[in-house]
């Protein structure tokens, strides 16, 4: 099907851009989306078992914060570490490795005998959780064509909050009826998806071409062209990139060179602030409702469902808006709208449980647009040679925000017992994120990846 005898990186990119969105594209998006959904379940499952473990093991606020952070420490290391693996050995190989780690240590968490064991196993599971989403997001970006790329990637990413909904809704029945261990067993299921990945998801042709493995990239695209176009001749290639024969290997220093220095600073701050707000609220609200507002375990979990359900709705809205109004506007609106409700909660001083639930749900919903859109935006601002590395290291700052948020809340509650100061800190994070986008954000809508990031 290829009309060039000697494929080049430029022709590989042109052939990817020529492919219409097909059943294969949607199948890849669904398979990787389900992996991402289970990633979300594993990431937040600890939040829904904590109300039980607090009473069962007599955990202090400091121990709770440490347990929450142990998984995020693993995610921080895994995000950056598997970015290197993805650049060196390929997106699909690294992705399968992360899924295996998530599943194995998910089962280990389920059969933990006590606090110390769960602390260790959550760290190792976090390595896989941290690495999976950056690799999947990188891959989905690399197979998407420029036209409505934001929508295509965000609809994949929209499955992520489905994991929050499944975890929160499922926990209402699973935790009281089956026990907390079954929340971790549920998170070990994605291992079976490795079979589907092997059958449906080939290595990224963009990555293969950038590594100089042009014949392999050509063979993958030839198979896809035959599957998608059939006997109909494909349209002529539209070559818009300058020719290059350089085979380049990612270097961490490149993240801070030339145009990428400001981009790196921008996305690191955005990832940190959005995650500090999003995960800080997500993992602590069930416990806050139980310990501060004295709701039952079941009531605490029910309150959490509302916020997680609205996050899913926001993901769909963002998917259809991001290519229309642009990435920068989505981020500015999301960060600002997330900070304002939290600022109001701080001004109120001692709000009721219902007020906290409603305004925190608004904040979580709005910041989710930024969190999900970052998975589209971050791979776009780096070139193929360091896309997984740039995405992985940037998302590591999300893990840093996730790691800081829970123990900060625990420390403040133990020392001052004032919930309002927590909301003020999270509100400031929202306003800082919005300011950062205004100062350093780059608009990428409607531009070929290689034009955005040469």
C-alpha positions in Angstrom: 0.0 0.0 0.0 3.0 2.3 0.6 3.7 4.5 -2.5 7.3 5.2 -1.4 10.1 2.7 -1.8 12.3 4.1 0.9 10.1 5.3 3.9 11.3 8.3 5.9 10.1 9.9 9.1 8.3 12.5 7.2 6.4 10.0 5.0 5.5 7.9 8.1 4.0 11.0 9.8 2.2 11.9 6.6 0.7 8.4 6.4 -0.5 8.6 10.0 -2.1 12.0 9.2 -3.8 10.5 6.1 -5.5 7.7 8.0 -9.2 8.5 8.8 -10.4 7.7 12.3 -11.4 4.0 12.0 -12.6 1.0 14.0 -8.9 0.3 14.7 -8.4 3.7 16.2 -11.5 3.3 18.4 -10.5 -0.2 19.5 -7.1 1.1 20.6 -8.7 3.9 22.4 -11.1 1.6 24.2 -8.5 -1.0 25.2 -6.0 1.6 26.5 -8.9 3.5 28.1 -10.0 0.5 30.1 -6.4 0.1 31.3 -6.5 3.7 32.3 -9.8 3.2 34.1 -8.4 0.4 36.2 -5.4 2.7 36.9 -7.8 5.2 38.3 -9.5 2.5 40.4 -6.1 1.4 41.8 -5.0 5.0 42.4 -8.1 6.0 44.6 -9.1 2.6 46.1 -7.1 3.4 49.2 -9.4 6.5 49.8 -12.5 4.2 50.0 -11.0 1.6 52.3 -9.4 4.1 54.7 -12.6 4.8 56.7 -12.5 1.0 57.6 -8.8 0.8 58.1 -8.8 3.8 60.5 -11.0 1.9 62.9 -9.5 -1.6 62.2 -5.9 -0.7 62.6 -6.3 2.5 64.8 -4.5 4.7 62.4 -3.4 8.3 63.3 -3.7 11.2 60.9 0.0 11.0 60.3 -0.2 7.3 59.5 -3.1 8.0 57.1 -1.2 10.7 55.3 1.9 8.4 55.0 -0.2 5.5 53.7 -1.8 7.8 51.1 1.6 9.2 50.1 3.4 5.9 49.7 1.5 5.1 46.6 2.1 8.6 45.2 5.8 8.3 45.9 5.8 5.2 43.8 3.8 6.9 41.1 6.3 9.8 41.0 9.2 7.5 40.5 7.3 5.3 38.0 6.1 8.3 35.9 9.7 9.5 35.2 11.3 6.1 35.2 8.9 4.5 32.7 9.2 7.6 30.5 12.8 6.5 30.0 11.8 2.9 29.4 9.2 4.0 26.9 11.8 6.0 24.9 14.4 3.3 25.0 12.3 0.1 24.5 9.1 1.3 23.0 5.7 2.5 24.2 3.9 -0.9 24.1 6.6 -2.9 25.9 6.8 -0.4 28.7 3.0 -0.2 28.9 2.7 -4.0 29.3 5.3 -3.9 32.0 3.4 -1.3 34.0 0.2 -3.3 33.8 1.9 -6.4 35.1 3.3 -4.4 38.1 -0.1 -2.9 38.9 -1.9 -6.3 38.9 0.7 -8.2 40.9 1.0 -5.6 43.6 -2.7 -5.0 43.6 -3.2 -8.6 44.7 -0.3 -8.1 47.3 -2.2 -5.2 48.7 -5.4 -7.2 49.0 -3.7 -9.8 51.1 -1.7 -7.4 53.3 -1.5 -8.5 56.9 -1.2 -5.0 58.4 -0.3 -1.4 58.0 3.4 -1.8 57.2 2.9 -4.4 54.5 0.2 -2.3 52.8 2.4 0.7 53.0 5.2 -1.1 51.1 2.9 -2.8 48.5 1.2 0.5 47.7 4.6 2.0 46.9 5.5 -0.8 44.4 2.0 -0.7 42.9 2.4 3.0 42.5 5.4 2.4 40.2 3.1 0.8 37.6 0.3 3.3 38.2 2.6 6.2 37.6 4.0 4.8 34.4 0.9 3.5 32.7 -1.1 6.7 31.9 1.8 8.7 30.5 2.7 5.9 28.2 -0.9 5.3 27.1 -1.5 9.0 26.6 1.7 9.3 24.5 0.7 6.4 22.3 -2.8 7.7 21.7 -1.4 11.2 20.8 1.0 9.6 18.4 -1.6 7.7 16.4 -4.1 10.6 16.3 -4.4 12.9 13.3 -4.2 16.6 13.8 -7.9 17.3 13.0 -9.7 17.1 16.4 -6.8 15.4 18.0 -7.9 17.0 21.4 -11.3 15.4 21.2 -9.9 12.0 20.1 -7.4 11.9 23.0 -9.8 13.3 25.6 -12.5 10.8 24.8 -9.9 8.1 25.5 -9.0 9.9 28.8 -12.6 10.3 29.7 -12.6 6.7 30.7 -10.3 7.6 33.5 -13.0 9.3 35.7 -15.2 6.3 34.9 -12.7 4.5 37.2 -13.4 7.0 39.9 -17.2 6.4 39.5 -16.7 2.6 39.5 -14.5 2.8 42.6 -16.8 5.2 44.5 -20.1 3.5 43.6 -18.6 0.0 44.0 -17.1 0.8 47.3 -20.6 1.6 48.7 -21.5 -2.1 48.4 -18.1 -3.8 48.2 -16.5 -2.4 51.3 -19.3 -2.9 53.8 -20.5 -6.3 52.3 -17.4 -8.0 51.0 -14.6 -6.3 52.9 -11.9 -3.8 52.0 -9.6 -6.4 50.4 -11.9 -6.8 47.5 -11.3 -3.2 46.4 -7.7 -4.1 45.7 -8.6 -7.4 44.0 -10.8 -5.5 41.6 -7.8 -3.3 40.7 -5.8 -6.4 39.7 -8.0 -7.3 36.8 -6.2 -5.3 34.0 -3.6 -8.1 33.6 -6.1 -9.8 31.3 -5.9 -6.7 29.0 -2.3 -7.5 28.1 -3.7 -10.2 25.7 -5.8 -7.6 23.9 -2.9 -5.2 23.7 -0.7 -7.8 22.1 -3.3 -8.5 19.4 -4.6 -5.0 18.6 -2.0 -2.4 19.6 1.2 -2.4 17.5 4.2 -0.4 18.4 3.9 3.4 17.7 5.0 4.0 14.1 6.2 7.5 15.1 8.5 6.0 17.7 9.8 3.3 15.4 10.5 5.9 12.7 12.3 8.3 15.1 14.5 5.4 16.3 15.5 4.7 12.7 13.4 1.5 12.4 11.6 2.7 9.3 10.9 -0.7 7.7 9.0 -1.8 10.9 7.0 1.4 10.9 6.3 1.0 7.2 5.1 -2.6 7.7 2.7 -1.5 10.5 1.2 1.3 8.5 0.9 -0.9 5.4 -1.2 -3.3 7.4 -3.3 -0.5 8.8 -3.8 1.0 5.4 -5.0 -2.4 4.0 -7.4 -2.8 6.9 -8.8 0.8 6.7 -8.8 1.5 3.0 -9.3 -2.0 1.7 -9.2 -2.0 -2.1 -9.8 1.7 -2.4 -6.6 3.7 -3.2 -5.6 6.0 -0.3 -5.5 9.8 -1.0 -2.1 11.3 -2.0 0.4 12.0 0.7 0.6 15.6 2.0 4.2 16.1 3.0 4.4 19.3 5.1 7.5 18.6 7.2 11.1 19.3 6.4 13.2 16.2 5.7 15.5 14.9 8.5 17.5 11.7 8.7 18.7 12.2 12.3 18.0 9.4 14.7 17.9 11.0 18.1 17.8 9.6 21.6 16.1 11.5 24.5 18.2 13.4 26.9 16.8 14.8 30.2 18.7 18.0 29.6 16.6 18.7 26.4 13.6 19.4 28.6 15.3 22.6 29.6 16.8 23.7 26.3 15.4 26.3 23.9 11.6 26.6 23.6 11.1 23.5 25.9 12.4 25.2 29.0 9.4 27.4 29.4 7.1 24.6 28.3 8.5 22.3 30.9 8.2 24.8 33.7 4.6 25.5 32.6 3.4 21.9 32.6 5.2 21.0 35.7 3.4 23.8 37.7 0.1 22.9 36.0 0.4 19.2 36.9 1.5 19.9 40.4 -1.3 22.4 41.2 -4.1 20.4 39.5 -3.1 17.2 41.2 -2.7 18.8 44.6 -6.3 20.0 44.3 -7.9 17.0 42.6 -6.3 14.2 44.6 -6.2 16.2 47.8 -10.0 16.4 47.7 -10.5 13.0 46.3 -8.6 10.9 48.8 -9.4 12.9 51.9 -13.1 13.8 51.5 -14.4 10.4 52.5 -12.3 10.4 55.7 -13.1 14.1 56.4 -16.8 13.3 56.2 -16.4 10.4 58.6 -14.0 11.9 61.1 -14.8 15.6 61.1 -18.5 15.6 60.2 -19.2 12.3 61.9 -21.0 10.6 59.0 -21.2 6.8 58.7 -18.8 5.0 56.4 -21.6 4.4 54.0 -22.7 8.0 54.1 -19.1 9.2 53.5 -18.8 7.0 50.4 -22.2 8.1 49.1 -21.1 11.8 49.4 -18.0 11.0 47.3 -20.0 9.5 44.5 -21.6 12.9 43.5 -18.2 14.5 42.8 -16.8 11.6 40.9 -20.0 11.4 38.7 -19.8 15.1 37.8 -16.1 14.6 36.9 -17.2 12.2 34.2 -19.6 14.7 32.8 -16.9 17.4 32.7 -14.6 15.0 30.8 -17.2 14.8 28.0 -17.7 18.5 27.9 -13.9 19.2 27.8 -13.5 16.7 25.0 -15.9 18.6 22.8 -14.6 22.0 23.8 -10.8 21.6 23.7 -10.5 21.8 19.9 -13.0 24.6 19.6 -11.9 27.1 22.3 -8.3 25.9 22.5 -6.1 24.3 25.2 -5.1 27.6 27.0 -8.7 28.7 27.5 -9.7 25.3 28.9 -6.8 25.4 31.4 -7.4 29.0 32.6 -11.2 28.4 33.0 -10.6 25.1 34.8 -8.0 26.4 37.3 -10.0 29.5 38.1 -13.3 27.8 38.5 -11.7 25.2 40.8 -10.1 27.8 43.0 -13.1 29.9 43.6 -15.4 27.4 45.4 -12.5 26.4 47.7 -11.8 30.1 48.5 -15.5 30.4 49.4 -15.2 27.4 51.7 -12.3 29.2 53.4 -14.3 32.4 53.8 -17.2 30.4 55.4 -14.9 29.2 58.2 -17.0 26.3 59.4 -19.3 25.2 56.6 -21.7 22.3 57.0 -21.1 18.9 55.5 -23.6 19.5 52.7 -21.9 22.9 51.8 -18.5 21.2 51.7 -19.9 18.4 49.6 -21.4 20.7 47.0 -18.6 23.2 46.7 -15.9 20.6 46.8 -17.8 18.7 44.1 -17.8 21.8 41.9 -14.1 22.3 42.5 -13.2 18.7 41.8 -15.3 18.8 38.6 -13.7 21.9 37.3 -10.1 20.9 38.1 -10.7 17.5 36.4 -11.0 19.4 33.0 -7.4 20.6 33.6 -6.2 17.2 34.8 -7.6 15.3 31.8 -6.7 18.0 29.2 -3.1 17.8 30.4 -2.9 14.3 29.0 -3.6 15.8 25.6 -1.5 18.9 26.0 1.7 17.5 27.5 2.5 15.0 24.8 1.8 17.7 22.2 4.5 20.1 23.4 7.4 17.6 23.1 8.9 16.0 20.0 8.7 12.2 19.4 12.2 11.6 20.5 11.3 12.7 24.1 7.5 12.7 24.1 7.2 9.8 26.6 10.0 11.2 28.7 8.5 14.7 28.8 5.1 13.4 29.6 6.4 11.1 32.2 8.5 13.6 34.0 5.7 16.2 33.9 3.2 13.8 35.3 5.7 13.0 38.0 4.9 16.5 39.3 1.3 15.4 39.5 2.4 12.6 41.8 4.4 15.2 43.8 1.2 17.2 44.2 -0.7 14.1 45.1 2.1 13.1 47.5 2.1 16.5 49.2 -1.6 17.0 49.5 -2.6 14.1 51.7 0.0 14.4 54.4 -0.5 18.2 54.4 -4.1 17.7 55.2 -3.2 15.1 57.8 -0.7 17.5 59.4 -3.0 20.4 59.5 -5.8 18.4 61.0 -3.6 16.9 63.6 -2.1 20.3 64.5 -4.9 22.8 64.2 -8.0 20.7 63.6 -9.1 23.5 61.1 -10.5 22.3 57.8 -10.8 25.8 56.4 -7.1 26.4 56.0 -6.9 23.3 53.8 -9.4 24.8 51.4 -7.4 28.1 51.3 -4.2 26.3 50.3 -6.0 24.3 47.5 -7.7 27.5 46.3 -4.3 29.2 46.0 -3.0 26.3 43.9 -5.9 26.8 41.5 -5.1 30.5 41.1 -1.4 29.8 40.6 -2.2 27.3 37.9 -4.3 29.8 36.0 -1.6 32.5 36.1 1.0 30.0 34.9 -1.0 29.1 31.8 -1.5 32.8 31.0 2.2 33.5 31.2 3.7 30.4 29.6 1.0 28.3 27.9 1.4 27.4 24.2 -1.6 26.9 22.0 -1.4 23.6 20.1 -4.9 23.2 18.7 -5.1 22.3 15.0 -1.3 21.9 14.6 0.6 18.7 13.6 2.7 17.4 16.4 6.0 17.9 14.5 5.1 21.5 13.8 4.3 22.2 17.5 7.5 20.5 18.7 10.3 20.3 16.1 
